[in-house]
Amino acid sequence: MRGRPVGAVAVEATDFRGRNTRFQAEALKANLRVVDVVKAVAADLGLTPADLADLDGVPAPVGGRY
Protein backbone atom coordinates (compact mmCIF):
# COMPACT_ATOMS: atom_id res chain seq x y z
CA MET A 1 0.00 0.00 0.00
CA ARG A 2 1.41 3.36 -0.91
CA GLY A 3 1.00 5.90 1.83
CA ARG A 4 -0.04 4.96 5.27
CA PRO A 5 -3.54 6.03 6.24
CA VAL A 6 -3.44 6.02 10.02
CA GLY A 7 -5.72 8.86 11.03
CA ALA A 8 -8.40 11.27 9.99
CA VAL A 9 -8.64 12.25 6.35
CA ALA A 10 -9.66 15.77 5.44
CA VAL A 11 -9.44 16.61 1.75
CA GLU A 12 -9.88 20.28 0.92
CA ALA A 13 -11.29 21.45 -2.41
CA THR A 14 -7.87 22.57 -3.66
CA ASP A 15 -6.14 19.34 -2.65
CA PHE A 16 -5.24 17.03 -5.57
CA ARG A 17 -6.46 14.05 -3.53
CA GLY A 18 -10.02 15.25 -4.08
CA ARG A 19 -9.64 14.13 -7.70
CA ASN A 20 -7.70 10.96 -6.90
CA THR A 21 -9.89 7.83 -7.08
CA ARG A 22 -8.26 6.48 -3.92
CA PHE A 23 -9.93 9.24 -1.90
CA GLN A 24 -13.36 9.22 -3.54
CA ALA A 25 -16.52 7.85 -1.93
CA GLU A 26 -16.37 4.05 -2.15
CA ALA A 27 -12.58 3.74 -2.23
CA LEU A 28 -12.26 6.11 0.72
CA LYS A 29 -14.77 4.05 2.70
CA ALA A 30 -12.79 0.88 1.98
CA ASN A 31 -9.50 2.54 2.90
CA LEU A 32 -10.97 3.85 6.15
CA ARG A 33 -12.02 0.28 7.04
CA VAL A 34 -8.34 -0.65 6.72
CA VAL A 35 -7.51 2.25 9.03
CA ASP A 36 -9.93 0.84 11.61
CA VAL A 37 -8.15 -2.54 11.46
CA VAL A 38 -4.74 -0.87 11.79
CA LYS A 39 -5.97 1.07 14.82
CA ALA A 40 -7.35 -2.09 16.46
CA VAL A 41 -4.17 -4.10 15.88
CA ALA A 42 -2.03 -1.21 17.13
CA ALA A 43 -4.15 -0.89 20.28
CA ASP A 44 -3.84 -4.65 20.93
CA LEU A 45 -0.04 -4.31 20.70
CA GLY A 46 0.10 -1.15 22.82
CA LEU A 47 1.25 0.93 19.85
CA THR A 48 -0.06 3.94 18.00
CA PRO A 49 -1.22 3.39 14.42
CA ALA A 50 1.81 5.35 13.20
CA ASP A 51 4.16 3.12 15.22
CA LEU A 52 2.56 0.04 13.67
CA ALA A 53 2.82 1.49 10.16
CA ASP A 54 6.54 2.09 10.70
CA LEU A 55 7.26 -1.54 11.55
CA ASP A 56 9.21 -3.03 8.67
CA GLY A 57 7.93 -6.54 8.14
CA VAL A 58 9.24 -6.87 4.61
CA PRO A 59 12.97 -7.40 4.31
CA ALA A 60 14.77 -5.45 1.60
CA PRO A 61 16.17 -7.56 -1.22
CA VAL A 62 19.91 -8.17 -1.09
CA GLY A 63 21.95 -7.30 -4.16
CA GLY A 64 18.98 -6.45 -6.32
CA ARG A 65 16.60 -3.71 -7.22
CA TYR A 66 13.07 -3.40 -5.94
MIKOLNU-764884 format. One record per residue: residue in one letter; x, y, z of N, C-alpha, C in turn. Coordinates in nm, 4 decimals. Atoms other than C-alpha are relative to their C-alpha. Example, Ala and Ser with C-alpha at 12.3 -4.5 7.8 and 13.67 -1.06 7.14 Angstrom:
// MIKOLNU-764884
pt type->a npx->0.0890 npy->-0.1190 npz->0.0000 capx->1.2300 capy->-0.4500 capz->0.7800 cpx->0.0900 cpy->0.1200 cpz->0.0000
pt type->s npx->-0.0820 npy->-0.1190 npz->-0.0060 capx->1.3670 capy->-0.1060 capz->0.7140 cpx->-0.0770 cpy->0.1090 cpz->0.0730
This chain:
// MIKOLNU-764884
pt type->m npx->0.0847 npy->-0.1165 npz->0.0000 capx->0.0000 capy->0.0000 capz->0.0000 cpx->0.0895 cpy->0.1231 cpz->0.0000
pt type->r npx->-0.0750 npy->-0.1239 npz->0.0001 capx->0.1409 capy->0.3364 capz->-0.0909 cpx->-0.0663 cpy->0.0963 cpz->0.0953
pt type->g npx->0.0555 npy->-0.0882 npz->-0.1017 capx->0.0997 capy->0.5904 capz->0.1830 cpx->-0.0487 cpy->-0.0834 cpz->0.1153
pt type->r npx->0.0418 npy->0.0733 npz->-0.1184 capx->-0.0037 capy->0.4962 capz->0.5268 cpx->-0.1133 cpy->0.0732 cpz->0.0690
pt type->p npx->0.1123 npy->-0.0683 npz->-0.0632 capx->-0.3544 capy->0.6032 capz->0.6237 cpx->-0.0171 cpy->-0.0455 cpz->0.1448
pt type->v npx->0.0086 npy->0.0406 npz->-0.1398 capx->-0.3439 capy->0.6017 capz->1.0016 cpx->-0.0813 cpy->0.0971 cpz->0.0848
pt type->g npx->0.0768 npy->-0.0954 npz->-0.0792 capx->-0.5716 capy->0.8856 capz->1.1031 cpx->-0.1126 cpy->0.0597 cpz->-0.0808
pt type->a npx->0.1110 npy->-0.0676 npz->0.0670 capx->-0.8400 capy->1.1267 capz->0.9991 cpx->0.0431 cpy->0.0502 cpz->-0.1369
pt type->v npx->-0.0275 npy->-0.0479 npz->0.1347 capx->-0.8635 capy->1.2248 capz->0.6353 cpx->-0.0889 cpy->0.1203 cpz->-0.0258
pt type->a npx->0.0743 npy->-0.1199 npz->0.0355 capx->-0.9659 capy->1.5765 capz->0.5441 cpx->0.0564 cpy->0.0506 cpz->-0.1320
pt type->v npx->-0.0450 npy->-0.0403 npz->0.1320 capx->-0.9444 capy->1.6606 capz->0.1751 cpx->-0.0686 cpy->0.1311 cpz->-0.0354
pt type->e npx->0.0554 npy->-0.1310 npz->0.0347 capx->-0.9885 capy->2.0277 capz->0.0921 cpx->-0.0220 cpy->0.0092 cpz->-0.1505
pt type->a npx->0.0368 npy->-0.0139 npz->0.1402 capx->-1.1292 capy->2.1448 capz->-0.2407 cpx->0.1214 cpy->0.0194 cpz->-0.0909
pt type->t npx->-0.1171 npy->-0.0269 npz->0.0833 capx->-0.7872 capy->2.2572 capz->-0.3663 cpx->0.1026 cpy->-0.1125 cpz->0.0037
pt type->d npx->-0.0934 npy->0.1113 npz->-0.0164 capx->-0.6143 capy->1.9338 capz->-0.2650 cpx->-0.0150 cpy->-0.0984 cpz->-0.1168
pt type->f npx->0.0059 npy->0.0918 npz->0.1133 capx->-0.5236 capy->1.7025 capz->-0.5567 cpx->-0.0662 cpy->-0.1328 cpz->0.0358
pt type->r npx->0.0595 npy->0.1274 npz->-0.0402 capx->-0.6459 capy->1.4046 capz->-0.3532 cpx->-0.1504 cpy->-0.0019 cpz->-0.0209
pt type->g npx->0.1435 npy->-0.0054 npz->0.0256 capx->-1.0021 capy->1.5253 capz->-0.4075 cpx->-0.0363 cpy->-0.0561 cpz->-0.1363
pt type->r npx->0.0224 npy->0.0547 npz->0.1338 capx->-0.9645 capy->1.4129 capz->-0.7699 cpx->0.0577 cpy->-0.1403 cpz->-0.0148
pt type->n npx->-0.0624 npy->0.1311 npz->0.0040 capx->-0.7704 capy->1.0958 capz->-0.6901 cpx->-0.1029 cpy->-0.1059 cpz->0.0384
pt type->t npx->0.1025 npy->0.1022 npz->-0.0249 capx->-0.9893 capy->0.7832 capz->-0.7080 cpx->0.0176 cpy->-0.0677 cpz->0.1350
pt type->r npx->-0.0250 npy->0.0641 npz->-0.1294 capx->-0.8258 capy->0.6481 capz->-0.3920 cpx->-0.0752 cpy->0.0703 cpz->0.1132
pt type->f npx->0.0636 npy->-0.0778 npz->-0.1064 capx->-0.9933 capy->0.9244 capz->-0.1903 cpx->-0.1444 cpy->0.0341 cpz->-0.0308
pt type->q npx->0.1384 npy->-0.0266 npz->0.0330 capx->-1.3357 capy->0.9222 capz->-0.3536 cpx->-0.0902 cpy->-0.1021 cpz->0.0665
pt type->a npx->0.1049 npy->0.0705 npz->-0.0767 capx->-1.6524 capy->0.7850 capz->-0.1932 cpx->0.0274 cpy->-0.1454 cpz->0.0360
pt type->e npx->-0.0089 npy->0.1427 npz->-0.0340 capx->-1.6372 capy->0.4046 capz->-0.2152 cpx->0.1415 cpy->-0.0418 cpz->0.0366
pt type->a npx->-0.1391 npy->0.0365 npz->-0.0302 capx->-1.2583 capy->0.3744 capz->-0.2231 cpx->0.0406 cpy->0.0554 cpz->0.1362
pt type->l npx->-0.0336 npy->-0.0602 npz->-0.1289 capx->-1.2257 capy->0.6112 capz->0.0717 cpx->-0.0621 cpy->-0.0808 cpz->0.1134
pt type->k npx->0.0649 npy->0.0821 npz->-0.1026 capx->-1.4775 capy->0.4050 capz->0.2697 cpx->0.0791 cpy->-0.1289 cpz->0.0240
pt type->a npx->-0.0774 npy->0.1247 npz->-0.0127 capx->-1.2789 capy->0.0876 capz->0.1980 cpx->0.1332 cpy->0.0264 cpz->0.0681
pt type->n npx->-0.1287 npy->-0.0326 npz->-0.0613 capx->-0.9502 capy->0.2543 capz->0.2902 cpx->-0.0156 cpy->0.0335 cpz->0.1478
pt type->l npx->0.0219 npy->-0.0333 npz->-0.1407 capx->-1.0965 capy->0.3854 capz->0.6148 cpx->-0.0306 cpy->-0.1256 cpz->0.0820
pt type->r npx->0.0186 npy->0.1277 npz->-0.0701 capx->-1.2021 capy->0.0283 capz->0.7038 cpx->0.1362 cpy->-0.0606 cpz->0.0332
pt type->v npx->-0.1364 npy->0.0472 npz->-0.0260 capx->-0.8337 capy->-0.0647 capz->0.6716 cpx->0.0592 cpy->0.0779 cpz->0.1172
pt type->v npx->-0.0487 npy->-0.0831 npz->-0.1102 capx->-0.7511 capy->0.2254 capz->0.9029 cpx->-0.0551 cpy->-0.0514 cpz->0.1326
pt type->d npx->0.0598 npy->0.0530 npz->-0.1234 capx->-0.9933 capy->0.0840 capz->1.1613 cpx->0.0710 cpy->-0.1275 cpz->0.0454
pt type->v npx->-0.0718 npy->0.1240 npz->-0.0339 capx->-0.8154 capy->-0.2535 capz->1.1462 cpx->0.1388 cpy->0.0331 cpz->0.0536
pt type->v npx->-0.1336 npy->-0.0405 npz->-0.0454 capx->-0.4744 capy->-0.0872 capz->1.1794 cpx->-0.0074 cpy->0.0559 cpz->0.1424
pt type->k npx->0.0165 npy->-0.0558 npz->-0.1347 capx->-0.5975 capy->0.1074 capz->1.4823 cpx->-0.0244 cpy->-0.1095 cpz->0.1032
pt type->a npx->0.0305 npy->0.1089 npz->-0.0939 capx->-0.7353 capy->-0.2093 capz->1.6458 cpx->0.1232 cpy->-0.0851 cpz->0.0274
pt type->v npx->-0.1212 npy->0.0807 npz->-0.0177 capx->-0.4171 capy->-0.4100 capz->1.5879 cpx->0.1023 cpy->0.0780 cpz->0.0819
pt type->a npx->-0.0946 npy->-0.0834 npz->-0.0752 capx->-0.2030 capy->-0.1214 capz->1.7134 cpx->-0.0381 cpy->0.0054 cpz->0.1474
pt type->a npx->0.0463 npy->-0.0065 npz->-0.1393 capx->-0.4150 capy->-0.0893 capz->2.0280 cpx->0.0278 cpy->-0.1315 cpz->0.0721
pt type->d npx->-0.0268 npy->0.1311 npz->-0.0606 capx->-0.3837 capy->-0.4649 capz->2.0930 cpx->0.1480 cpy->-0.0172 cpz->0.0345
pt type->l npx->-0.1444 npy->0.0120 npz->-0.0212 capx->-0.0044 capy->-0.4312 capz->2.0703 cpx->0.0559 cpy->0.1122 cpz->0.0876
pt type->g npx->-0.0450 npy->-0.1119 npz->-0.0819 capx->0.0098 capy->-0.1147 capz->2.2816 cpx->0.0793 cpy->0.1023 cpz->-0.0797
pt type->l npx->-0.0684 npy->-0.0940 npz->0.0886 capx->0.1254 capy->0.0925 capz->1.9848 cpx->-0.0987 cpy->0.1031 cpz->-0.0527
pt type->t npx->0.0847 npy->-0.0924 npz->0.0748 capx->-0.0056 capy->0.3943 capz->1.8003 cpx->-0.0085 cpy->-0.0532 cpz->-0.1426
pt type->p npx->0.0072 npy->0.0435 npz->0.1397 capx->-0.1216 capy->0.3389 capz->1.4417 cpx->0.1265 cpy->0.0382 cpz->-0.0787
pt type->a npx->-0.1217 npy->-0.0420 npz->0.0701 capx->0.1815 capy->0.5353 capz->1.3201 cpx->0.1173 cpy->-0.0909 cpz->0.0343
pt type->d npx->-0.1064 npy->0.0927 npz->-0.0395 capx->0.4161 capy->0.3117 capz->1.5218 cpx->-0.0147 cpy->-0.1319 cpz->-0.0758
pt type->l npx->0.0248 npy->0.1253 npz->0.0688 capx->0.2557 capy->0.0042 capz->1.3674 cpx->0.0341 cpy->0.0129 cpz->-0.1482
pt type->a npx->-0.0280 npy->-0.0213 npz->0.1420 capx->0.2819 capy->0.1490 capz->1.0164 cpx->0.1493 cpy->0.0074 cpz->-0.0272
pt type->d npx->-0.1441 npy->-0.0120 npz->0.0186 capx->0.6537 capy->0.2091 capz->1.0695 cpx->0.0741 cpy->-0.1308 cpz->0.0203
pt type->l npx->-0.0660 npy->0.1286 npz->-0.0163 capx->0.7261 capy->-0.1545 capz->1.1552 cpx->0.0316 cpy->-0.0552 cpz->-0.1383
pt type->d npx->-0.0423 npy->0.0487 npz->0.1311 capx->0.9214 capy->-0.3027 capz->0.8669 cpx->-0.0040 cpy->-0.1514 cpz->0.0004
pt type->g npx->0.0156 npy->0.1437 npz->0.0032 capx->0.7932 capy->-0.6537 capz->0.8141 cpx->0.0452 cpy->-0.0627 cpz->-0.1291
pt type->v npx->-0.0439 npy->0.0520 npz->0.1273 capx->0.9239 capy->-0.6873 capz->0.4607 cpx->0.1482 cpy->0.0281 cpz->-0.0163
pt type->p npx->-0.1438 npy->-0.0243 npz->0.0122 capx->1.2968 capy->-0.7396 capz->0.4307 cpx->0.0356 cpy->0.0537 cpz->-0.1387
pt type->a npx->-0.0466 npy->-0.0553 npz->0.1270 capx->1.4773 capy->-0.5448 capz->0.1600 cpx->0.0782 cpy->-0.1072 cpz->-0.0738
pt type->p npx->-0.0758 npy->0.0989 npz->0.0755 capx->1.6174 capy->-0.7559 capz->-0.1222 cpx->0.1493 cpy->0.0291 cpz->0.0079
pt type->v npx->-0.1449 npy->-0.0146 npz->-0.0075 capx->1.9906 capy->-0.8170 capz->-0.1093 cpx->0.0580 cpy->-0.0097 cpz->-0.1412
pt type->g npx->-0.0684 npy->0.0039 npz->0.1297 capx->2.1947 capy->-0.7298 capz->-0.4157 cpx->-0.0894 cpy->0.0190 cpz->-0.1208
pt type->g npx->0.0888 npy->-0.0189 npz->0.1147 capx->1.8978 capy->-0.6454 capz->-0.6323 cpx->-0.0754 cpy->0.1304 cpz->0.0101
pt type->r npx->0.0846 npy->-0.1185 npz->-0.0002 capx->1.6603 capy->-0.3714 capz->-0.7224 cpx->-0.1397 cpy->-0.0392 cpz->0.0399
pt type->y npx->0.1387 npy->0.0257 npz->-0.0383 capx->1.3067 capy->-0.3401 capz->-0.5939 cpx->-0.0821 cpy->-0.0302 cpz->-0.1224
